[in-house]
Amino acid sequence: MERDAERRTFVRKSLINTVSTKPDA
């Protein structure tokens, strides 16, 4: 369960990072 939450947080961070990288976000 802890790993699942950690994985979700990582995916969320990656998603936010990708959106932040896009200038037209």
N, C-alpha and C positions, 0 to 999 in steps of 0.2 A: 504493500500500500504506500509506504514511504517513497519507494522508488517510482511508483506511478505518479505521485504528486510532483516529484522532482522532475520527472520526464515532461510532465505537462507544463511546468514552469519554464523549462528549457525551451519547449516548443513555442510557448507564448512569447518568451523573450526574443526568440529567433524571428517570430512573426512580426513583432513590434519593430525589431531592428530592420527587417526587410522593408516594412512600410515607411519607416523613417528615412531609409536610403532613397526611396522614390521621391522625387521633387514634386510630383503632381499628386501626392498622397493627400 
